[in-house]
Amino acid sequence: MQDVTDLKQMERTVQEAREYAESILETVREPLIVLDADLKVVSANRTFYQTFKTKPEETEGQLVYDIGNQQWNIPKLPRAFGGYSTQEHFFRQL
């Protein structure tokens, strides 16, 4: 029974941390995008959607290169990430 209680507490803690991170994301005044290790969009803030004229349903779950009519599909973009590949675990998953 204690294992179930511990698991539920851990799930609550993770959910609270996620909600906290999302609230920070929304308060940033600059366009901000969150990517997973495969460079798929996890989320973005309102400023990002307004600046790049896209919507969450058109963006989330998509590869960063494919969003906004492929406006992010530029050869220099991988270098903007520091030249690290996801295989080197430069990006951290939420």
PDB file of N, CA, C and O in Angstrom:
ATOM      1  N   MET A   1       0.828  -1.200   0.000  1.00  0.00           N
ATOM      2  CA  MET A   1       0.000   0.000   0.000  1.00  0.00           C
ATOM      3  C   MET A   1       0.870   1.259   0.000  1.00  0.00           C
ATOM      4  O   MET A   1       0.515   2.256  -0.629  1.00  0.00           O
ATOM      5  N   GLN A   2       2.003   1.220   0.700  1.00  0.00           N
ATOM      6  CA  GLN A   2       2.903   2.371   0.766  1.00  0.00           C
ATOM      7  C   GLN A   2       3.473   2.688  -0.611  1.00  0.00           C
ATOM      8  O   GLN A   2       3.666   3.857  -0.946  1.00  0.00           O
ATOM      9  N   ASP A   3       3.747   1.646  -1.422  1.00  0.00           N
ATOM     10  CA  ASP A   3       4.279   1.863  -2.773  1.00  0.00           C
ATOM     11  C   ASP A   3       3.308   2.667  -3.628  1.00  0.00           C
ATOM     12  O   ASP A   3       3.723   3.546  -4.383  1.00  0.00           O
ATOM     13  N   VAL A   4       2.016   2.369  -3.511  1.00  0.00           N
ATOM     14  CA  VAL A   4       0.991   3.082  -4.269  1.00  0.00           C
ATOM     15  C   VAL A   4       0.926   4.535  -3.800  1.00  0.00           C
ATOM     16  O   VAL A   4       0.825   5.446  -4.621  1.00  0.00           O
ATOM     17  N   THR A   5       0.981   4.750  -2.516  1.00  0.00           N
ATOM     18  CA  THR A   5       0.954   6.098  -1.951  1.00  0.00           C
ATOM     19  C   THR A   5       2.173   6.892  -2.409  1.00  0.00           C
ATOM     20  O   THR A   5       2.055   8.058  -2.786  1.00  0.00           O
ATOM     21  N   ASP A   6       3.337   6.262  -2.374  1.00  0.00           N
ATOM     22  CA  ASP A   6       4.567   6.921  -2.832  1.00  0.00           C
ATOM     23  C   ASP A   6       4.479   7.264  -4.317  1.00  0.00           C
ATOM     24  O   ASP A   6       4.894   8.345  -4.733  1.00  0.00           O
ATOM     25  N   LEU A   7       3.947   6.355  -5.102  1.00  0.00           N
ATOM     26  CA  LEU A   7       3.808   6.588  -6.539  1.00  0.00           C
ATOM     27  C   LEU A   7       2.864   7.759  -6.809  1.00  0.00           C
ATOM     28  O   LEU A   7       3.154   8.603  -7.657  1.00  0.00           O
ATOM     29  N   LYS A   8       1.754   7.818  -6.105  1.00  0.00           N
ATOM     30  CA  LYS A   8       0.813   8.920  -6.276  1.00  0.00           C
ATOM     31  C   LYS A   8       1.437  10.251  -5.877  1.00  0.00           C
ATOM     32  O   LYS A   8       1.219  11.267  -6.538  1.00  0.00           O
ATOM     33  N   GLN A   9       2.208  10.246  -4.804  1.00  0.00           N
ATOM     34  CA  GLN A   9       2.887  11.471  -4.365  1.00  0.00           C
ATOM     35  C   GLN A   9       3.909  11.910  -5.410  1.00  0.00           C
ATOM     36  O   GLN A   9       4.028  13.100  -5.702  1.00  0.00           O
ATOM     37  N   MET A  10       4.641  10.957  -5.972  1.00  0.00           N
ATOM     38  CA  MET A  10       5.623  11.273  -6.995  1.00  0.00           C
ATOM     39  C   MET A  10       4.938  11.847  -8.240  1.00  0.00           C
ATOM     40  O   MET A  10       5.440  12.799  -8.838  1.00  0.00           O
ATOM     41  N   GLU A  11       3.813  11.283  -8.627  1.00  0.00           N
ATOM     42  CA  GLU A  11       3.060  11.799  -9.776  1.00  0.00           C
ATOM     43  C   GLU A  11       2.592  13.232  -9.518  1.00  0.00           C
ATOM     44  O   GLU A  11       2.651  14.072 -10.416  1.00  0.00           O
ATOM     45  N   ARG A  12       2.130  13.516  -8.304  1.00  0.00           N
ATOM     46  CA  ARG A  12       1.709  14.873  -7.947  1.00  0.00           C
ATOM     47  C   ARG A  12       2.887  15.836  -8.018  1.00  0.00           C
ATOM     48  O   ARG A  12       2.753  16.955  -8.514  1.00  0.00           O
ATOM     49  N   THR A  13       4.022  15.404  -7.529  1.00  0.00           N
ATOM     50  CA  THR A  13       5.220  16.244  -7.545  1.00  0.00           C
ATOM     51  C   THR A  13       5.645  16.557  -8.970  1.00  0.00           C
ATOM     52  O   THR A  13       5.989  17.696  -9.284  1.00  0.00           O
ATOM     53  N   VAL A  14       5.621  15.557  -9.825  1.00  0.00           N
ATOM     54  CA  VAL A  14       5.978  15.761 -11.235  1.00  0.00           C
ATOM     55  C   VAL A  14       4.981  16.709 -11.893  1.00  0.00           C
ATOM     56  O   VAL A  14       5.385  17.600 -12.640  1.00  0.00           O
ATOM     57  N   GLN A  15       3.695  16.536 -11.634  1.00  0.00           N
ATOM     58  CA  GLN A  15       2.678  17.408 -12.217  1.00  0.00           C
ATOM     59  C   GLN A  15       2.847  18.845 -11.736  1.00  0.00           C
ATOM     60  O   GLN A  15       2.718  19.783 -12.523  1.00  0.00           O
ATOM     61  N   GLU A  16       3.131  19.021 -10.462  1.00  0.00           N
ATOM     62  CA  GLU A  16       3.351  20.368  -9.924  1.00  0.00           C
ATOM     63  C   GLU A  16       4.576  21.018 -10.559  1.00  0.00           C
ATOM     64  O   GLU A  16       4.555  22.207 -10.874  1.00  0.00           O
ATOM     65  N   ALA A  17       5.632  20.250 -10.747  1.00  0.00           N
ATOM     66  CA  ALA A  17       6.848  20.779 -11.384  1.00  0.00           C
ATOM     67  C   ALA A  17       6.568  21.174 -12.825  1.00  0.00           C
ATOM     68  O   ALA A  17       7.053  22.204 -13.294  1.00  0.00           O
ATOM     69  N   ARG A  18       5.793  20.369 -13.524  1.00  0.00           N
ATOM     70  CA  ARG A  18       5.439  20.679 -14.918  1.00  0.00           C
ATOM     71  C   ARG A  18       4.602  21.961 -14.989  1.00  0.00           C
ATOM     72  O   ARG A  18       4.844  22.819 -15.838  1.00  0.00           O
ATOM     73  N   GLU A  19       3.627  22.084 -14.102  1.00  0.00           N
ATOM     74  CA  GLU A  19       2.788  23.285 -14.082  1.00  0.00           C
ATOM     75  C   GLU A  19       3.620  24.523 -13.755  1.00  0.00           C
ATOM     76  O   GLU A  19       3.394  25.592 -14.322  1.00  0.00           O
ATOM     77  N   TYR A  20       4.571  24.380 -12.851  1.00  0.00           N
ATOM     78  CA  TYR A  20       5.457  25.488 -12.495  1.00  0.00           C
ATOM     79  C   TYR A  20       6.292  25.905 -13.707  1.00  0.00           C
ATOM     80  O   TYR A  20       6.413  27.094 -14.003  1.00  0.00           O
ATOM     81  N   ALA A  21       6.863  24.925 -14.402  1.00  0.00           N
ATOM     82  CA  ALA A  21       7.675  25.216 -15.585  1.00  0.00           C
ATOM     83  C   ALA A  21       6.826  25.882 -16.664  1.00  0.00           C
ATOM     84  O   ALA A  21       7.288  26.817 -17.319  1.00  0.00           O
ATOM     85  N   GLU A  22       5.600  25.418 -16.859  1.00  0.00           N
ATOM     86  CA  GLU A  22       4.717  26.018 -17.851  1.00  0.00           C
ATOM     87  C   GLU A  22       4.354  27.450 -17.482  1.00  0.00           C
ATOM     88  O   GLU A  22       4.220  28.298 -18.363  1.00  0.00           O
ATOM     89  N   SER A  23       4.193  27.729 -16.198  1.00  0.00           N
ATOM     90  CA  SER A  23       3.873  29.104 -15.798  1.00  0.00           C
ATOM     91  C   SER A  23       5.057  30.028 -16.056  1.00  0.00           C
ATOM     92  O   SER A  23       4.872  31.185 -16.433  1.00  0.00           O
ATOM     93  N   ILE A  24       6.264  29.528 -15.856  1.00  0.00           N
ATOM     94  CA  ILE A  24       7.456  30.316 -16.176  1.00  0.00           C
ATOM     95  C   ILE A  24       7.522  30.566 -17.673  1.00  0.00           C
ATOM     96  O   ILE A  24       7.800  31.683 -18.110  1.00  0.00           O
ATOM     97  N   LEU A  25       7.271  29.542 -18.449  1.00  0.00           N
ATOM     98  CA  LEU A  25       7.292  29.652 -19.908  1.00  0.00           C
ATOM     99  C   LEU A  25       6.376  30.779 -20.380  1.00  0.00           C
ATOM    100  O   LEU A  25       6.737  31.539 -21.278  1.00  0.00           O
ATOM    101  N   GLU A  26       5.213  30.887 -19.785  1.00  0.00           N
ATOM    102  CA  GLU A  26       4.253  31.902 -20.210  1.00  0.00           C
ATOM    103  C   GLU A  26       4.618  33.312 -19.757  1.00  0.00           C
ATOM    104  O   GLU A  26       4.141  34.284 -20.342  1.00  0.00           O
ATOM    105  N   THR A  27       5.441  33.444 -18.741  1.00  0.00           N
ATOM    106  CA  THR A  27       5.776  34.786 -18.263  1.00  0.00           C
ATOM    107  C   THR A  27       6.963  35.405 -19.003  1.00  0.00           C
ATOM    108  O   THR A  27       7.204  36.607 -18.893  1.00  0.00           O
ATOM    109  N   VAL A  28       7.694  34.599 -19.745  1.00  0.00           N
ATOM    110  CA  VAL A  28       8.839  35.118 -20.497  1.00  0.00           C
ATOM    111  C   VAL A  28       8.315  35.981 -21.636  1.00  0.00           C
ATOM    112  O   VAL A  28       7.421  35.561 -22.371  1.00  0.00           O
ATOM    113  N   ARG A  29       8.859  37.173 -21.789  1.00  0.00           N
ATOM    114  CA  ARG A  29       8.368  38.107 -22.804  1.00  0.00           C
ATOM    115  C   ARG A  29       8.955  37.855 -24.185  1.00  0.00           C
ATOM    116  O   ARG A  29       8.442  38.372 -25.177  1.00  0.00           O
ATOM    117  N   GLU A  30      10.005  37.081 -24.262  1.00  0.00           N
ATOM    118  CA  GLU A  30      10.634  36.744 -25.543  1.00  0.00           C
ATOM    119  C   GLU A  30      10.016  35.453 -26.072  1.00  0.00           C
ATOM    120  O   GLU A  30       9.534  34.635 -25.289  1.00  0.00           O
ATOM    121  N   PRO A  31      10.025  35.261 -27.381  1.00  0.00           N
ATOM    122  CA  PRO A  31       9.541  33.986 -27.925  1.00  0.00           C
ATOM    123  C   PRO A  31      10.380  32.837 -27.363  1.00  0.00           C
ATOM    124  O   PRO A  31      11.610  32.889 -27.389  1.00  0.00           O
ATOM    125  N   LEU A  32       9.726  31.825 -26.868  1.00  0.00           N
ATOM    126  CA  LEU A  32      10.414  30.698 -26.265  1.00  0.00           C
ATOM    127  C   LEU A  32       9.745  29.405 -26.717  1.00  0.00           C
ATOM    128  O   LEU A  32       8.520  29.284 -26.699  1.00  0.00           O
ATOM    129  N   ILE A  33      10.566  28.447 -27.122  1.00  0.00           N
ATOM    130  CA  ILE A  33      10.059  27.166 -27.581  1.00  0.00           C
ATOM    131  C   ILE A  33      10.768  26.060 -26.808  1.00  0.00           C
ATOM    132  O   ILE A  33      11.960  26.160 -26.518  1.00  0.00           O
ATOM    133  N   VAL A  34      10.027  25.006 -26.475  1.00  0.00           N
ATOM    134  CA  VAL A  34      10.575  23.868 -25.758  1.00  0.00           C
ATOM    135  C   VAL A  34      10.559  22.676 -26.700  1.00  0.00           C
ATOM    136  O   VAL A  34       9.518  22.321 -27.253  1.00  0.00           O
ATOM    137  N   LEU A  35      11.733  22.057 -26.877  1.00  0.00           N
ATOM    138  CA  LEU A  35      11.874  20.918 -27.765  1.00  0.00           C
ATOM    139  C   LEU A  35      12.221  19.672 -26.972  1.00  0.00           C
ATOM    140  O   LEU A  35      12.831  19.758 -25.906  1.00  0.00           O
ATOM    141  N   ASP A  36      11.832  18.511 -27.491  1.00  0.00           N
ATOM    142  CA  ASP A  36      12.269  17.274 -26.862  1.00  0.00           C
ATOM    143  C   ASP A  36      13.587  16.828 -27.490  1.00  0.00           C
ATOM    144  O   ASP A  36      14.149  17.546 -28.318  1.00  0.00           O
ATOM    145  N   ALA A  37      14.074  15.684 -27.117  1.00  0.00           N
ATOM    146  CA  ALA A  37      15.374  15.208 -27.588  1.00  0.00           C
ATOM    147  C   ALA A  37      15.393  14.939 -29.086  1.00  0.00           C
ATOM    148  O   ALA A  37      16.465  14.893 -29.690  1.00  0.00           O
ATOM    149  N   ASP A  38      14.220  14.761 -29.698  1.00  0.00           N
ATOM    150  CA  ASP A  38      14.132  14.519 -31.140  1.00  0.00           C
ATOM    151  C   ASP A  38      13.882  15.799 -31.925  1.00  0.00           C
ATOM    152  O   ASP A  38      13.611  15.755 -33.125  1.00  0.00           O
ATOM    153  N   LEU A  39      13.972  16.936 -31.248  1.00  0.00           N
ATOM    154  CA  LEU A  39      13.719  18.261 -31.828  1.00  0.00           C
ATOM    155  C   LEU A  39      12.263  18.457 -32.251  1.00  0.00           C
ATOM    156  O   LEU A  39      11.970  19.207 -33.182  1.00  0.00           O
ATOM    157  N   LYS A  40      11.367  17.777 -31.559  1.00  0.00           N
ATOM    158  CA  LYS A  40       9.935  18.007 -31.746  1.00  0.00           C
ATOM    159  C   LYS A  40       9.491  19.025 -30.710  1.00  0.00           C
ATOM    160  O   LYS A  40       9.995  19.052 -29.587  1.00  0.00           O
ATOM    161  N   VAL A  41       8.546  19.857 -31.101  1.00  0.00           N
ATOM    162  CA  VAL A  41       8.050  20.912 -30.218  1.00  0.00           C
ATOM    163  C   VAL A  41       7.181  20.306 -29.126  1.00  0.00           C
ATOM    164  O   VAL A  41       6.192  19.627 -29.402  1.00  0.00           O
ATOM    165  N   VAL A  42       7.567  20.563 -27.884  1.00  0.00           N
ATOM    166  CA  VAL A  42       6.767  20.147 -26.735  1.00  0.00           C
ATOM    167  C   VAL A  42       5.747  21.242 -26.434  1.00  0.00           C
ATOM    168  O   VAL A  42       4.563  20.973 -26.236  1.00  0.00           O
ATOM    169  N   SER A  43       6.231  22.479 -26.403  1.00  0.00           N
ATOM    170  CA  SER A  43       5.361  23.621 -26.173  1.00  0.00           C
ATOM    171  C   SER A  43       6.115  24.896 -26.527  1.00  0.00           C
ATOM    172  O   SER A  43       7.311  24.881 -26.815  1.00  0.00           O
ATOM    173  N   ALA A  44       5.384  25.981 -26.496  1.00  0.00           N
ATOM    174  CA  ALA A  44       5.962  27.298 -26.740  1.00  0.00           C
ATOM    175  C   ALA A  44       5.110  28.304 -25.982  1.00  0.00           C
ATOM    176  O   ALA A  44       3.985  28.011 -25.577  1.00  0.00           O
ATOM    177  N   ASN A  45       5.663  29.482 -25.803  1.00  0.00           N
ATOM    178  CA  ASN A  45       4.875  30.483 -25.096  1.00  0.00           C
ATOM    179  C   ASN A  45       4.032  31.309 -26.091  1.00  0.00           C
ATOM    180  O   ASN A  45       4.215  31.237 -27.306  1.00  0.00           O
ATOM    181  N   ARG A  46       3.132  32.069 -25.536  1.00  0.00           N
ATOM    182  CA  ARG A  46       2.209  32.874 -26.335  1.00  0.00           C
ATOM    183  C   ARG A  46       2.968  33.826 -27.266  1.00  0.00           C
ATOM    184  O   ARG A  46       2.571  34.030 -28.414  1.00  0.00           O
ATOM    185  N   THR A  47       4.063  34.406 -26.761  1.00  0.00           N
ATOM    186  CA  THR A  47       4.855  35.327 -27.574  1.00  0.00           C
ATOM    187  C   THR A  47       5.430  34.628 -28.797  1.00  0.00           C
ATOM    188  O   THR A  47       5.493  35.217 -29.876  1.00  0.00           O
ATOM    189  N   PHE A  48       5.848  33.381 -28.638  1.00  0.00           N
ATOM    190  CA  PHE A  48       6.356  32.620 -29.782  1.00  0.00           C
ATOM    191  C   PHE A  48       5.267  32.476 -30.844  1.00  0.00           C
ATOM    192  O   PHE A  48       5.503  32.739 -32.023  1.00  0.00           O
ATOM    193  N   TYR A  49       4.075  32.055 -30.418  1.00  0.00           N
ATOM    194  CA  TYR A  49       2.979  31.859 -31.375  1.00  0.00           C
ATOM    195  C   TYR A  49       2.598  33.161 -32.069  1.00  0.00           C
ATOM    196  O   TYR A  49       2.303  33.164 -33.264  1.00  0.00           O
ATOM    197  N   GLN A  50       2.602  34.254 -31.337  1.00  0.00           N
ATOM    198  CA  GLN A  50       2.264  35.550 -31.938  1.00  0.00           C
ATOM    199  C   GLN A  50       3.351  36.012 -32.898  1.00  0.00           C
ATOM    200  O   GLN A  50       3.052  36.474 -33.999  1.00  0.00           O
ATOM    201  N   THR A  51       4.601  35.891 -32.493  1.00  0.00           N
ATOM    202  CA  THR A  51       5.721  36.357 -33.309  1.00  0.00           C
ATOM    203  C   THR A  51       5.828  35.578 -34.611  1.00  0.00           C
ATOM    204  O   THR A  51       6.032  36.162 -35.675  1.00  0.00           O
ATOM    205  N   PHE A  52       5.690  34.263 -34.525  1.00  0.00           N
ATOM    206  CA  PHE A  52       5.883  33.424 -35.703  1.00  0.00           C
ATOM    207  C   PHE A  52       4.578  33.022 -36.381  1.00  0.00           C
ATOM    208  O   PHE A  52       4.558  32.181 -37.280  1.00  0.00           O
ATOM    209  N   LYS A  53       3.487  33.643 -35.928  1.00  0.00           N
ATOM    210  CA  LYS A  53       2.182  33.474 -36.547  1.00  0.00           C
ATOM    211  C   LYS A  53       1.824  31.998 -36.787  1.00  0.00           C
ATOM    212  O   LYS A  53       1.533  31.569 -37.903  1.00  0.00           O
ATOM    213  N   THR A  54       1.860  31.266 -35.700  1.00  0.00           N
ATOM    214  CA  THR A  54       1.475  29.865 -35.730  1.00  0.00           C
ATOM    215  C   THR A  54       0.603  29.576 -34.516  1.00  0.00           C
ATOM    216  O   THR A  54       0.466  30.417 -33.628  1.00  0.00           O
ATOM    217  N   LYS A  55       0.020  28.400 -34.479  1.00  0.00           N
ATOM    218  CA  LYS A  55      -0.888  28.014 -33.405  1.00  0.00           C
ATOM    219  C   LYS A  55      -0.365  26.748 -32.738  1.00  0.00           C
ATOM    220  O   LYS A  55       0.352  25.968 -33.366  1.00  0.00           O
ATOM    221  N   PRO A  56      -0.719  26.534 -31.467  1.00  0.00           N
ATOM    222  CA  PRO A  56      -0.252  25.323 -30.783  1.00  0.00           C
ATOM    223  C   PRO A  56      -0.601  24.043 -31.538  1.00  0.00           C
ATOM    224  O   PRO A  56       0.229  23.139 -31.644  1.00  0.00           O
ATOM    225  N   GLU A  57      -1.807  23.962 -32.057  1.00  0.00           N
ATOM    226  CA  GLU A  57      -2.212  22.730 -32.743  1.00  0.00           C
ATOM    227  C   GLU A  57      -1.441  22.497 -34.041  1.00  0.00           C
ATOM    228  O   GLU A  57      -1.389  21.370 -34.534  1.00  0.00           O
ATOM    229  N   GLU A  58      -0.848  23.540 -34.593  1.00  0.00           N
ATOM    230  CA  GLU A  58      -0.032  23.411 -35.801  1.00  0.00           C
ATOM    231  C   GLU A  58       1.439  23.201 -35.473  1.00  0.00           C
ATOM    232  O   GLU A  58       2.236  22.894 -36.359  1.00  0.00           O
ATOM    233  N   THR A  59       1.797  23.363 -34.217  1.00  0.00           N
ATOM    234  CA  THR A  59       3.200  23.401 -33.816  1.00  0.00           C
ATOM    235  C   THR A  59       3.600  22.245 -32.916  1.00  0.00           C
ATOM    236  O   THR A  59       4.588  21.562 -33.185  1.00  0.00           O
ATOM    237  N   GLU A  60       2.849  22.022 -31.859  1.00  0.00           N
ATOM    238  CA  GLU A  60       3.223  21.006 -30.877  1.00  0.00           C
ATOM    239  C   GLU A  60       3.219  19.613 -31.501  1.00  0.00           C
ATOM    240  O   GLU A  60       2.287  19.225 -32.205  1.00  0.00           O
ATOM    241  N   GLY A  61       4.284  18.882 -31.221  1.00  0.00           N
ATOM    242  CA  GLY A  61       4.441  17.541 -31.772  1.00  0.00           C
ATOM    243  C   GLY A  61       5.144  17.510 -33.117  1.00  0.00           C
ATOM    244  O   GLY A  61       5.472  16.436 -33.622  1.00  0.00           O
ATOM    245  N   GLN A  62       5.376  18.668 -33.696  1.00  0.00           N
ATOM    246  CA  GLN A  62       6.039  18.755 -34.995  1.00  0.00           C
ATOM    247  C   GLN A  62       7.547  18.928 -34.809  1.00  0.00           C
ATOM    248  O   GLN A  62       8.000  19.459 -33.795  1.00  0.00           O
ATOM    249  N   LEU A  63       8.307  18.478 -35.790  1.00  0.00           N
ATOM    250  CA  LEU A  63       9.737  18.761 -35.784  1.00  0.00           C
ATOM    251  C   LEU A  63       9.932  20.258 -35.913  1.00  0.00           C
ATOM    252  O   LEU A  63       9.180  20.919 -36.629  1.00  0.00           O
ATOM    253  N   VAL A  64      10.915  20.799 -35.240  1.00  0.00           N
ATOM    254  CA  VAL A  64      11.160  22.239 -35.283  1.00  0.00           C
ATOM    255  C   VAL A  64      11.359  22.709 -36.724  1.00  0.00           C
ATOM    256  O   VAL A  64      10.992  23.833 -37.066  1.00  0.00           O
ATOM    257  N   TYR A  65      11.931  21.862 -37.562  1.00  0.00           N
ATOM    258  CA  TYR A  65      12.196  22.235 -38.955  1.00  0.00           C
ATOM    259  C   TYR A  65      10.921  22.373 -39.782  1.00  0.00           C
ATOM    260  O   TYR A  65      10.921  23.039 -40.817  1.00  0.00           O
ATOM    261  N   ASP A  66       9.835  21.747 -39.329  1.00  0.00           N
ATOM    262  CA  ASP A  66       8.601  21.717 -40.112  1.00  0.00           C
ATOM    263  C   ASP A  66       7.576  22.770 -39.713  1.00  0.00           C
ATOM    264  O   ASP A  66       6.589  22.961 -40.423  1.00  0.00           O
ATOM    265  N   ILE A  67       7.787  23.453 -38.599  1.00  0.00           N
ATOM    266  CA  ILE A  67       6.752  24.376 -38.131  1.00  0.00           C
ATOM    267  C   ILE A  67       6.749  25.675 -38.939  1.00  0.00           C
ATOM    268  O   ILE A  67       7.751  26.056 -39.544  1.00  0.00           O
ATOM    269  N   GLY A  68       5.615  26.329 -38.930  1.00  0.00           N
ATOM    270  CA  GLY A  68       5.489  27.629 -39.591  1.00  0.00           C
ATOM    271  C   GLY A  68       5.838  27.598 -41.061  1.00  0.00           C
ATOM    272  O   GLY A  68       6.649  28.399 -41.527  1.00  0.00           O
ATOM    273  N   ASN A  69       5.226  26.669 -41.803  1.00  0.00           N
ATOM    274  CA  ASN A  69       5.507  26.533 -43.237  1.00  0.00           C
ATOM    275  C   ASN A  69       6.993  26.342 -43.506  1.00  0.00           C
ATOM    276  O   ASN A  69       7.533  26.861 -44.484  1.00  0.00           O
ATOM    277  N   GLN A  70       7.638  25.598 -42.636  1.00  0.00           N
ATOM    278  CA  GLN A  70       9.061  25.248 -42.734  1.00  0.00           C
ATOM    279  C   GLN A  70       9.992  26.463 -42.692  1.00  0.00           C
ATOM    280  O   GLN A  70      11.095  26.422 -43.237  1.00  0.00           O
ATOM    281  N   GLN A  71       9.547  27.537 -42.048  1.00  0.00           N
ATOM    282  CA  GLN A  71      10.407  28.717 -41.928  1.00  0.00           C
ATOM    283  C   GLN A  71      11.636  28.446 -41.061  1.00  0.00           C
ATOM    284  O   GLN A  71      12.595  29.218 -41.095  1.00  0.00           O
ATOM    285  N   TRP A  72      11.621  27.363 -40.288  1.00  0.00           N
ATOM    286  CA  TRP A  72      12.756  27.005 -39.440  1.00  0.00           C
ATOM    287  C   TRP A  72      13.681  26.001 -40.130  1.00  0.00           C
ATOM    288  O   TRP A  72      14.696  25.603 -39.558  1.00  0.00           O
ATOM    289  N   ASN A  73      13.346  25.597 -41.332  1.00  0.00           N
ATOM    290  CA  ASN A  73      14.150  24.618 -42.050  1.00  0.00           C
ATOM    291  C   ASN A  73      15.304  25.332 -42.754  1.00  0.00           C
ATOM    292  O   ASN A  73      15.289  25.520 -43.971  1.00  0.00           O
ATOM    293  N   ILE A  74      16.291  25.718 -41.972  1.00  0.00           N
ATOM    294  CA  ILE A  74      17.439  26.441 -42.508  1.00  0.00           C
ATOM    295  C   ILE A  74      18.724  25.690 -42.147  1.00  0.00           C
ATOM    296  O   ILE A  74      18.828  25.128 -41.056  1.00  0.00           O
ATOM    297  N   PRO A  75      19.697  25.678 -43.053  1.00  0.00           N
ATOM    298  CA  PRO A  75      20.912  24.889 -42.824  1.00  0.00           C
ATOM    299  C   PRO A  75      21.688  25.268 -41.567  1.00  0.00           C
ATOM    300  O   PRO A  75      22.336  24.406 -40.974  1.00  0.00           O
ATOM    301  N   LYS A  76      21.644  26.511 -41.150  1.00  0.00           N
ATOM    302  CA  LYS A  76      22.440  26.947 -39.998  1.00  0.00           C
ATOM    303  C   LYS A  76      21.790  26.624 -38.656  1.00  0.00           C
ATOM    304  O   LYS A  76      22.420  26.797 -37.613  1.00  0.00           O
ATOM    305  N   LEU A  77      20.558  26.166 -38.665  1.00  0.00           N
ATOM    306  CA  LEU A  77      19.860  25.923 -37.405  1.00  0.00           C
ATOM    307  C   LEU A  77      20.574  24.910 -36.509  1.00  0.00           C
ATOM    308  O   LEU A  77      20.699  25.174 -35.313  1.00  0.00           O
ATOM    309  N   PRO A  78      21.044  23.780 -37.007  1.00  0.00           N
ATOM    310  CA  PRO A  78      21.746  22.853 -36.096  1.00  0.00           C
ATOM    311  C   PRO A  78      22.946  23.503 -35.409  1.00  0.00           C
ATOM    312  O   PRO A  78      23.236  23.190 -34.255  1.00  0.00           O
ATOM    313  N   ARG A  79      23.637  24.389 -36.091  1.00  0.00           N
ATOM    314  CA  ARG A  79      24.769  25.081 -35.468  1.00  0.00           C
ATOM    315  C   ARG A  79      24.290  26.030 -34.377  1.00  0.00           C
ATOM    316  O   ARG A  79      25.011  26.288 -33.414  1.00  0.00           O
ATOM    317  N   ALA A  80      23.075  26.547 -34.526  1.00  0.00           N
ATOM    318  CA  ALA A  80      22.527  27.428 -33.492  1.00  0.00           C
ATOM    319  C   ALA A  80      22.319  26.669 -32.188  1.00  0.00           C
ATOM    320  O   ALA A  80      22.323  27.259 -31.108  1.00  0.00           O
ATOM    321  N   PHE A  81      22.138  25.362 -32.297  1.00  0.00           N
ATOM    322  CA  PHE A  81      22.005  24.518 -31.113  1.00  0.00           C
ATOM    323  C   PHE A  81      23.372  24.106 -30.577  1.00  0.00           C
ATOM    324  O   PHE A  81      23.461  23.261 -29.686  1.00  0.00           O
ATOM    325  N   GLY A  82      24.404  24.679 -31.099  1.00  0.00           N
ATOM    326  CA  GLY A  82      25.747  24.393 -30.615  1.00  0.00           C
ATOM    327  C   GLY A  82      26.405  23.222 -31.314  1.00  0.00           C
ATOM    328  O   GLY A  82      27.459  22.757 -30.881  1.00  0.00           O
ATOM    329  N   GLY A  83      25.800  22.734 -32.392  1.00  0.00           N
ATOM    330  CA  GLY A  83      26.388  21.627 -33.127  1.00  0.00           C
ATOM    331  C   GLY A  83      26.246  20.289 -32.435  1.00  0.00           C
ATOM    332  O   GLY A  83      26.815  19.295 -32.884  1.00  0.00           O
ATOM    333  N   TYR A  84      25.491  20.248 -31.343  1.00  0.00           N
ATOM    334  CA  TYR A  84      25.312  18.997 -30.634  1.00  0.00           C
ATOM    335  C   TYR A  84      24.182  18.214 -31.260  1.00  0.00           C
ATOM    336  O   TYR A  84      23.190  18.788 -31.711  1.00  0.00           O
ATOM    337  N   SER A  85      24.329  16.928 -31.287  1.00  0.00           N
ATOM    338  CA  SER A  85      23.243  16.088 -31.765  1.00  0.00           C
ATOM    339  C   SER A  85      22.477  15.578 -30.559  1.00  0.00           C
ATOM    340  O   SER A  85      22.961  15.627 -29.428  1.00  0.00           O
ATOM    341  N   THR A  86      21.284  15.094 -30.817  1.00  0.00           N
ATOM    342  CA  THR A  86      20.495  14.533 -29.721  1.00  0.00           C
ATOM    343  C   THR A  86      21.151  13.262 -29.202  1.00  0.00           C
ATOM    344  O   THR A  86      20.915  12.870 -28.059  1.00  0.00           O
ATOM    345  N   GLN A  87      21.971  12.613 -30.024  1.00  0.00           N
ATOM    346  CA  GLN A  87      22.665  11.416 -29.586  1.00  0.00           C
ATOM    347  C   GLN A  87      23.654  11.728 -28.470  1.00  0.00           C
ATOM    348  O   GLN A  87      23.978  10.853 -27.668  1.00  0.00           O
ATOM    349  N   GLU A  88      24.134  12.962 -28.410  1.00  0.00           N
ATOM    350  CA  GLU A  88      25.080  13.345 -27.375  1.00  0.00           C
ATOM    351  C   GLU A  88      24.366  13.831 -26.110  1.00  0.00           C
ATOM    352  O   GLU A  88      25.000  14.300 -25.165  1.00  0.00           O
ATOM    353  N   HIS A  89      23.055  13.712 -26.112  1.00  0.00           N
ATOM    354  CA  HIS A  89      22.234  14.067 -24.952  1.00  0.00           C
ATOM    355  C   HIS A  89      22.375  15.526 -24.536  1.00  0.00           C
ATOM    356  O   HIS A  89      22.290  15.860 -23.354  1.00  0.00           O
ATOM    357  N   PHE A  90      22.592  16.390 -25.529  1.00  0.00           N
ATOM    358  CA  PHE A  90      22.649  17.811 -25.239  1.00  0.00           C
ATOM    359  C   PHE A  90      21.284  18.306 -24.790  1.00  0.00           C
ATOM    360  O   PHE A  90      21.180  19.140 -23.890  1.00  0.00           O
ATOM    361  N   PHE A  91      20.243  17.790 -25.420  1.00  0.00           N
ATOM    362  CA  PHE A  91      18.880  18.203 -25.084  1.00  0.00           C
ATOM    363  C   PHE A  91      18.352  17.293 -23.994  1.00  0.00           C
ATOM    364  O   PHE A  91      18.633  16.095 -23.974  1.00  0.00           O
ATOM    365  N   ARG A  92      17.606  17.860 -23.115  1.00  0.00           N
ATOM    366  CA  ARG A  92      17.025  17.098 -22.013  1.00  0.00           C
ATOM    367  C   ARG A  92      15.521  16.998 -22.221  1.00  0.00           C
ATOM    368  O   ARG A  92      14.872  17.980 -22.583  1.00  0.00           O
ATOM    369  N   GLN A  93      14.973  15.822 -21.996  1.00  0.00           N
ATOM    370  CA  GLN A  93      13.531  15.646 -22.115  1.00  0.00           C
ATOM    371  C   GLN A  93      12.872  16.089 -20.837  1.00  0.00           C
ATOM    372  O   GLN A  93      13.435  15.981 -19.748  1.00  0.00           O
ATOM    373  N   LEU A  94      11.644  16.599 -20.997  1.00  0.00           N
ATOM    374  CA  LEU A  94      10.863  16.993 -19.822  1.00  0.00           C
ATOM    375  C   LEU A  94      10.213  15.777 -19.207  1.00  0.00           C
ATOM    376  O   LEU A  94       9.509  15.895 -18.204  1.00  0.00           O
TER     377      LEU A  94
END
